[in-house]
Amino acid sequence: MKSDDKSEVNEYNDRFSRLMFGPFPSRQAMTEHKKDETHFSDPLHQIDFMQLMKDIDTLVSSFEKIKPIVKQLTPLYNLFKNRS
């Protein structure tokens, strides 16, 4: 028991560490943070795959619509590129 109390006092009185790194977080806050990390450990449960597929489809269709414009602008770009 005494050694635990002494280590807590040493952590609190370590002025250099507090100056360099700020105040120490409480041990209770650290355990709560670990609990929060386990809650978000599996990101696949949070992804809406149907919405993701719709977004990808929207991007592909947008690229298909832009493709003719890019083909028309390519010679103009090459003209400026060759002049430089």
N, CA, C and O atoms as CSV, one atom per row, in Angstrom:
chain,resi,resn,atom,element,x,y,z
A,1,MET,N,N,0.828,-1.191,0.000
A,1,MET,CA,C,0.000,0.000,0.000
A,1,MET,C,C,0.871,1.253,0.000
A,1,MET,O,O,0.603,2.197,-0.743
A,2,LYS,N,N,1.894,1.262,0.819
A,2,LYS,CA,C,2.722,2.456,0.939
A,2,LYS,C,C,3.456,2.760,-0.369
A,2,LYS,O,O,3.588,3.923,-0.749
A,3,SER,N,N,3.936,1.713,-1.064
A,3,SER,CA,C,4.677,1.953,-2.305
A,3,SER,C,C,3.759,2.534,-3.375
A,3,SER,O,O,4.212,3.357,-4.170
A,4,ASP,N,N,2.474,2.134,-3.427
A,4,ASP,CA,C,1.536,2.707,-4.386
A,4,ASP,C,C,1.311,4.187,-4.121
A,4,ASP,O,O,1.284,4.990,-5.054
A,5,ASP,N,N,1.151,4.551,-2.863
A,5,ASP,CA,C,0.955,5.953,-2.508
A,5,ASP,C,C,2.192,6.767,-2.858
A,5,ASP,O,O,2.088,7.904,-3.319
A,6,LYS,N,N,3.363,6.178,-2.636
A,6,LYS,CA,C,4.605,6.886,-2.906
A,6,LYS,C,C,4.787,7.124,-4.410
A,6,LYS,O,O,5.254,8.191,-4.809
A,7,SER,N,N,4.423,6.142,-5.253
A,7,SER,CA,C,4.580,6.330,-6.705
A,7,SER,C,C,3.626,7.408,-7.215
A,7,SER,O,O,3.985,8.179,-8.104
A,8,GLU,N,N,2.406,7.468,-6.656
A,8,GLU,CA,C,1.470,8.522,-7.057
A,8,GLU,C,C,2.000,9.891,-6.672
A,8,GLU,O,O,1.850,10.849,-7.431
A,9,VAL,N,N,2.621,9.997,-5.495
A,9,VAL,CA,C,3.179,11.271,-5.047
A,9,VAL,C,C,4.354,11.657,-5.940
A,9,VAL,O,O,4.499,12.827,-6.293
A,10,ASN,N,N,5.203,10.682,-6.314
A,10,ASN,CA,C,6.337,10.979,-7.195
A,10,ASN,C,C,5.863,11.454,-8.562
A,10,ASN,O,O,6.455,12.374,-9.125
A,11,GLU,N,N,4.806,10.848,-9.112
A,11,GLU,CA,C,4.273,11.287,-10.392
A,11,GLU,C,C,3.734,12.714,-10.290
A,11,GLU,O,O,3.917,13.517,-11.205
A,12,TYR,N,N,3.084,13.018,-9.203
A,12,TYR,CA,C,2.493,14.339,-9.038
A,12,TYR,C,C,3.568,15.399,-8.837
A,12,TYR,O,O,3.420,16.520,-9.323
A,13,ASN,N,N,4.650,15.068,-8.129
A,13,ASN,CA,C,5.675,16.052,-7.798
A,13,ASN,C,C,6.767,16.168,-8.856
A,13,ASN,O,O,7.681,16.976,-8.694
A,14,ASP,N,N,6.704,15.402,-9.911
A,14,ASP,CA,C,7.713,15.467,-10.958
A,14,ASP,C,C,7.480,16.742,-11.775
A,14,ASP,O,O,6.737,16.726,-12.757
A,15,ARG,N,N,8.105,17.827,-11.374
A,15,ARG,CA,C,7.854,19.138,-11.965
A,15,ARG,C,C,8.331,19.228,-13.410
A,15,ARG,O,O,7.695,19.881,-14.237
A,16,PHE,N,N,9.449,18.573,-13.715
A,16,PHE,CA,C,9.963,18.626,-15.077
A,16,PHE,C,C,8.978,17.984,-16.059
A,16,PHE,O,O,8.719,18.534,-17.130
A,17,SER,N,N,8.442,16.842,-15.701
A,17,SER,CA,C,7.491,16.157,-16.585
A,17,SER,C,C,6.219,16.975,-16.736
A,17,SER,O,O,5.668,17.055,-17.834
A,18,ARG,N,N,5.746,17.578,-15.665
A,18,ARG,CA,C,4.549,18.418,-15.771
A,18,ARG,C,C,4.812,19.631,-16.638
A,18,ARG,O,O,3.931,20.070,-17.378
A,19,LEU,N,N,6.044,20.192,-16.555
A,19,LEU,CA,C,6.391,21.342,-17.371
A,19,LEU,C,C,6.452,20.958,-18.846
A,19,LEU,O,O,5.948,21.688,-19.700
A,20,MET,N,N,7.062,19.823,-19.148
A,20,MET,CA,C,7.241,19.410,-20.540
A,20,MET,C,C,5.967,18.853,-21.173
A,20,MET,O,O,5.673,19.141,-22.333
A,21,PHE,N,N,5.217,18.061,-20.420
A,21,PHE,CA,C,4.107,17.312,-21.001
A,21,PHE,C,C,2.740,17.700,-20.446
A,21,PHE,O,O,1.729,17.159,-20.894
A,22,GLY,N,N,2.680,18.593,-19.512
A,22,GLY,CA,C,1.401,18.990,-18.938
A,22,GLY,C,C,0.999,18.078,-17.790
A,22,GLY,O,O,1.747,17.173,-17.419
A,23,PRO,N,N,-0.174,18.313,-17.230
A,23,PRO,CA,C,-0.605,17.503,-16.089
A,23,PRO,C,C,-0.886,16.064,-16.513
A,23,PRO,O,O,-1.296,15.796,-17.642
A,24,PHE,N,N,-0.655,15.154,-15.579
A,24,PHE,CA,C,-0.904,13.747,-15.845
A,24,PHE,C,C,-2.401,13.474,-15.850
A,24,PHE,O,O,-3.125,14.013,-15.014
A,25,PRO,N,N,-2.881,12.643,-16.781
A,25,PRO,CA,C,-4.299,12.279,-16.742
A,25,PRO,C,C,-4.555,11.323,-15.584
A,25,PRO,O,O,-3.672,10.566,-15.179
A,26,SER,N,N,-5.758,11.367,-15.065
A,26,SER,CA,C,-6.075,10.468,-13.972
A,26,SER,C,C,-6.161,9.048,-14.497
A,26,SER,O,O,-6.445,8.830,-15.675
A,27,ARG,N,N,-5.920,8.098,-13.638
A,27,ARG,CA,C,-5.970,6.700,-14.053
A,27,ARG,C,C,-7.387,6.305,-14.456
A,27,ARG,O,O,-7.564,5.458,-15.332
A,28,GLN,N,N,-8.377,6.893,-13.844
A,28,GLN,CA,C,-9.758,6.578,-14.176
A,28,GLN,C,C,-10.072,7.043,-15.601
A,28,GLN,O,O,-10.773,6.349,-16.337
A,29,ALA,N,N,-9.570,8.189,-15.984
A,29,ALA,CA,C,-9.800,8.693,-17.333
A,29,ALA,C,C,-9.124,7.800,-18.368
A,29,ALA,O,O,-9.651,7.611,-19.465
A,30,MET,N,N,-7.963,7.250,-18.026
A,30,MET,CA,C,-7.257,6.369,-18.952
A,30,MET,C,C,-8.028,5.071,-19.168
A,30,MET,O,O,-8.074,4.566,-20.290
A,31,THR,N,N,-8.632,4.524,-18.120
A,31,THR,CA,C,-9.386,3.287,-18.280
A,31,THR,C,C,-10.660,3.540,-19.068
A,31,THR,O,O,-11.085,2.670,-19.828
A,32,GLU,N,N,-11.281,4.699,-18.913
A,32,GLU,CA,C,-12.467,5.038,-19.689
A,32,GLU,C,C,-12.109,5.197,-21.164
A,32,GLU,O,O,-12.894,4.827,-22.038
A,33,HIS,N,N,-10.932,5.742,-21.443
A,33,HIS,CA,C,-10.484,5.917,-22.823
A,33,HIS,C,C,-10.282,4.553,-23.479
A,33,HIS,O,O,-10.628,4.381,-24.647
A,34,LYS,N,N,-9.739,3.597,-22.765
A,34,LYS,CA,C,-9.542,2.251,-23.304
A,34,LYS,C,C,-10.884,1.595,-23.610
A,34,LYS,O,O,-10.999,0.869,-24.598
A,35,LYS,N,N,-11.890,1.832,-22.791
A,35,LYS,CA,C,-13.213,1.271,-23.044
A,35,LYS,C,C,-13.798,1.858,-24.322
A,35,LYS,O,O,-14.437,1.143,-25.094
A,36,ASP,N,N,-13.587,3.149,-24.554
A,36,ASP,CA,C,-14.087,3.797,-25.762
A,36,ASP,C,C,-13.406,3.245,-27.013
A,36,ASP,O,O,-14.049,3.111,-28.054
A,37,GLU,N,N,-12.117,2.923,-26.926
A,37,GLU,CA,C,-11.397,2.386,-28.069
A,37,GLU,C,C,-11.952,1.034,-28.487
A,37,GLU,O,O,-12.047,0.749,-29.680
A,38,THR,N,N,-12.319,0.200,-27.525
A,38,THR,CA,C,-12.843,-1.113,-27.869
A,38,THR,C,C,-14.205,-0.978,-28.530
A,38,THR,O,O,-14.586,-1.835,-29.328
A,39,HIS,N,N,-14.934,0.058,-28.221
A,39,HIS,CA,C,-16.252,0.271,-28.813
A,39,HIS,C,C,-16.136,0.552,-30.312
A,39,HIS,O,O,-17.008,0.130,-31.072
A,40,PHE,N,N,-15.092,1.248,-30.762
A,40,PHE,CA,C,-14.915,1.611,-32.151
A,40,PHE,C,C,-13.891,0.727,-32.855
A,40,PHE,O,O,-13.363,1.121,-33.894
A,41,SER,N,N,-13.599,-0.444,-32.326
A,41,SER,CA,C,-12.545,-1.267,-32.898
A,41,SER,C,C,-12.949,-1.910,-34.213
A,41,SER,O,O,-12.071,-2.290,-34.989
A,42,ASP,N,N,-14.236,-2.051,-34.500
A,42,ASP,CA,C,-14.665,-2.699,-35.734
A,42,ASP,C,C,-15.413,-1.692,-36.610
A,42,ASP,O,O,-16.627,-1.542,-36.473
A,43,PRO,N,N,-14.703,-0.999,-37.510
A,43,PRO,CA,C,-15.348,0.043,-38.308
A,43,PRO,C,C,-16.273,-0.501,-39.393
A,43,PRO,O,O,-17.075,0.255,-39.942
A,44,LEU,N,N,-16.183,-1.797,-39.719
A,44,LEU,CA,C,-17.050,-2.337,-40.764
A,44,LEU,C,C,-18.515,-2.321,-40.366
A,44,LEU,O,O,-19.387,-2.316,-41.235
A,45,HIS,N,N,-18.799,-2.313,-39.088
A,45,HIS,CA,C,-20.183,-2.272,-38.641
A,45,HIS,C,C,-20.798,-0.888,-38.837
A,45,HIS,O,O,-22.020,-0.743,-38.808
A,46,GLN,N,N,-19.968,0.115,-39.034
A,46,GLN,CA,C,-20.461,1.477,-39.146
A,46,GLN,C,C,-20.638,1.925,-40.591
A,46,GLN,O,O,-21.162,3.013,-40.828
A,47,ILE,N,N,-20.219,1.126,-41.556
A,47,ILE,CA,C,-20.269,1.519,-42.960
A,47,ILE,C,C,-21.585,1.075,-43.580
A,47,ILE,O,O,-22.002,-0.074,-43.431
A,48,ASP,N,N,-22.227,1.998,-44.272
A,48,ASP,CA,C,-23.437,1.684,-45.015
A,48,ASP,C,C,-23.009,1.341,-46.441
A,48,ASP,O,O,-22.752,2.234,-47.248
A,49,PHE,N,N,-22.933,0.053,-46.747
A,49,PHE,CA,C,-22.409,-0.394,-48.026
A,49,PHE,C,C,-23.327,-0.020,-49.190
A,49,PHE,O,O,-22.846,0.229,-50.295
A,50,MET,N,N,-24.609,0.022,-48.963
A,50,MET,CA,C,-25.524,0.416,-50.033
A,50,MET,C,C,-25.285,1.875,-50.439
A,50,MET,O,O,-25.271,2.196,-51.627
A,51,GLN,N,N,-25.099,2.743,-49.464
A,51,GLN,CA,C,-24.815,4.153,-49.755
A,51,GLN,C,C,-23.456,4.280,-50.434
A,51,GLN,O,O,-23.291,5.098,-51.339
A,52,LEU,N,N,-22.496,3.491,-50.013
A,52,LEU,CA,C,-21.172,3.515,-50.627
A,52,LEU,C,C,-21.247,3.113,-52.094
A,52,LEU,O,O,-20.613,3.743,-52.940
A,53,MET,N,N,-22.005,2.087,-52.400
A,53,MET,CA,C,-22.146,1.645,-53.790
A,53,MET,C,C,-22.874,2.705,-54.640
A,53,MET,O,O,-22.532,2.908,-55.805
A,54,LYS,N,N,-23.862,3.367,-54.062
A,54,LYS,CA,C,-24.554,4.443,-54.780
A,54,LYS,C,C,-23.599,5.597,-55.083
A,54,LYS,O,O,-23.632,6.170,-56.172
A,55,ASP,N,N,-22.748,5.933,-54.109
A,55,ASP,CA,C,-21.789,7.021,-54.304
A,55,ASP,C,C,-20.773,6.671,-55.389
A,55,ASP,O,O,-20.411,7.521,-56.203
A,56,ILE,N,N,-20.319,5.436,-55.398
A,56,ILE,CA,C,-19.372,5.003,-56.423
A,56,ILE,C,C,-20.032,5.052,-57.799
A,56,ILE,O,O,-19.410,5.478,-58.773
A,57,ASP,N,N,-21.281,4.618,-57.881
A,57,ASP,CA,C,-22.008,4.670,-59.145
A,57,ASP,C,C,-22.159,6.114,-59.630
A,57,ASP,O,O,-22.030,6.387,-60.824
A,58,THR,N,N,-22.427,7.018,-58.719
A,58,THR,CA,C,-22.543,8.435,-59.071
A,58,THR,C,C,-21.226,8.977,-59.614
A,58,THR,O,O,-21.215,9.728,-60.589
A,59,LEU,N,N,-20.128,8.598,-58.989
A,59,LEU,CA,C,-18.817,9.048,-59.460
A,59,LEU,C,C,-18.518,8.516,-60.861
A,59,LEU,O,O,-18.041,9.258,-61.719
A,60,VAL,N,N,-18.796,7.241,-61.089
A,60,VAL,CA,C,-18.521,6.644,-62.394
A,60,VAL,C,C,-19.365,7.313,-63.472
A,60,VAL,O,O,-18.862,7.616,-64.554
A,61,SER,N,N,-20.634,7.543,-63.187
A,61,SER,CA,C,-21.488,8.199,-64.190
A,61,SER,C,C,-21.035,9.640,-64.446
A,61,SER,O,O,-21.128,10.122,-65.575
A,62,SER,N,N,-20.549,10.326,-63.416
A,62,SER,CA,C,-20.036,11.691,-63.603
A,62,SER,C,C,-18.790,11.689,-64.476
A,62,SER,O,O,-18.630,12.566,-65.325
A,63,PHE,N,N,-17.908,10.720,-64.281
A,63,PHE,CA,C,-16.712,10.628,-65.120
A,63,PHE,C,C,-17.083,10.335,-66.566
A,63,PHE,O,O,-16.439,10.842,-67.484
A,64,GLU,N,N,-18.096,9.535,-66.776
A,64,GLU,CA,C,-18.532,9.236,-68.142
A,64,GLU,C,C,-19.069,10.493,-68.827
A,64,GLU,O,O,-18.877,10.668,-70.030
A,65,LYS,N,N,-19.729,11.356,-68.086
A,65,LYS,CA,C,-20.246,12.596,-68.658
A,65,LYS,C,C,-19.132,13.598,-68.950
A,65,LYS,O,O,-19.242,14.380,-69.894
A,66,ILE,N,N,-18.079,13.587,-68.169
A,66,ILE,CA,C,-16.972,14.534,-68.320
A,66,ILE,C,C,-15.995,14.078,-69.407
A,66,ILE,O,O,-15.254,14.897,-69.951
A,67,LYS,N,N,-15.987,12.813,-69.719
A,67,LYS,CA,C,-15.022,12.254,-70.658
A,67,LYS,C,C,-14.980,12.979,-72.009
A,67,LYS,O,O,-13.880,13.255,-72.488
A,68,PRO,N,N,-16.105,13.302,-72.651
A,68,PRO,CA,C,-16.027,14.035,-73.933
A,68,PRO,C,C,-15.387,15.422,-73.808
A,68,PRO,O,O,-14.676,15.861,-74.711
A,69,ILE,N,N,-15.633,16.089,-72.722
A,69,ILE,CA,C,-15.041,17.420,-72.513
A,69,ILE,C,C,-13.529,17.304,-72.382
A,69,ILE,O,O,-12.791,18.127,-72.925
A,70,VAL,N,N,-13.071,16.300,-71.673
A,70,VAL,CA,C,-11.634,16.099,-71.498
A,70,VAL,C,C,-10.992,15.793,-72.843
A,70,VAL,O,O,-9.888,16.263,-73.118
A,71,LYS,N,N,-11.662,15.014,-73.686
A,71,LYS,CA,C,-11.120,14.702,-75.008
A,71,LYS,C,C,-10.996,15.965,-75.854
A,71,LYS,O,O,-10.061,16.078,-76.647
A,72,GLN,N,N,-11.909,16.910,-75.703
A,72,GLN,CA,C,-11.845,18.157,-76.456
A,72,GLN,C,C,-10.758,19.092,-75.935
A,72,GLN,O,O,-10.172,19.852,-76.705
A,73,LEU,N,N,-10.490,19.041,-74.645
A,73,LEU,CA,C,-9.503,19.950,-74.052
A,73,LEU,C,C,-8.073,19.417,-74.148
A,73,LEU,O,O,-7.128,20.185,-73.967
A,74,THR,N,N,-7.891,18.156,-74.421
A,74,THR,CA,C,-6.550,17.580,-74.473
A,74,THR,C,C,-5.672,18.243,-75.534
A,74,THR,O,O,-4.525,18.565,-75.224
A,75,PRO,N,N,-6.132,18.466,-76.757
A,75,PRO,CA,C,-5.259,19.154,-77.736
A,75,PRO,C,C,-4.877,20.565,-77.302
A,75,PRO,O,O,-3.752,21.005,-77.542
A,76,LEU,N,N,-5.791,21.265,-76.675
A,76,LEU,CA,C,-5.489,22.610,-76.189
A,76,LEU,C,C,-4.410,22.563,-75.109
A,76,LEU,O,O,-3.503,23.395,-75.093
A,77,TYR,N,N,-4.511,21.607,-74.228
A,77,TYR,CA,C,-3.504,21.436,-73.176
A,77,TYR,C,C,-2.141,21.104,-73.788
A,77,TYR,O,O,-1.120,21.644,-73.361
A,78,ASN,N,N,-2.125,20.228,-74.776
A,78,ASN,CA,C,-0.868,19.869,-75.424
A,78,ASN,C,C,-0.241,21.064,-76.138
A,78,ASN,O,O,0.982,21.195,-76.181
A,79,LEU,N,N,-1.076,21.928,-76.693
A,79,LEU,CA,C,-0.565,23.127,-77.350
A,79,LEU,C,C,0.175,24.023,-76.356
A,79,LEU,O,O,1.281,24.485,-76.636
A,80,PHE,N,N,-0.434,24.266,-75.202
A,80,PHE,CA,C,0.221,25.088,-74.169
A,80,PHE,C,C,1.461,24.383,-73.586
A,80,PHE,O,O,2.448,25.034,-73.245
A,81,LYS,N,N,1.397,23.104,-73.482
A,81,LYS,CA,C,2.524,22.343,-72.932
A,81,LYS,C,C,3.729,22.415,-73.870
A,81,LYS,O,O,4.862,22.528,-73.401
A,82,ASN,N,N,3.510,22.354,-75.160
A,82,ASN,CA,C,4.603,22.390,-76.118
A,82,ASN,C,C,5.210,23.780,-76.236
A,82,ASN,O,O,6.385,23.901,-76.582
A,83,ARG,N,N,4.456,24.819,-75.964
A,83,ARG,CA,C,4.985,26.191,-76.056
A,83,ARG,C,C,5.890,26.552,-74.885
A,83,ARG,O,O,6.731,27.442,-75.014
A,84,SER,N,N,5.737,25.890,-73.763
A,84,SER,CA,C,6.523,26.248,-72.569
A,84,SER,C,C,7.945,25.861,-72.654
A,84,SER,O,O,8.708,26.105,-71.720
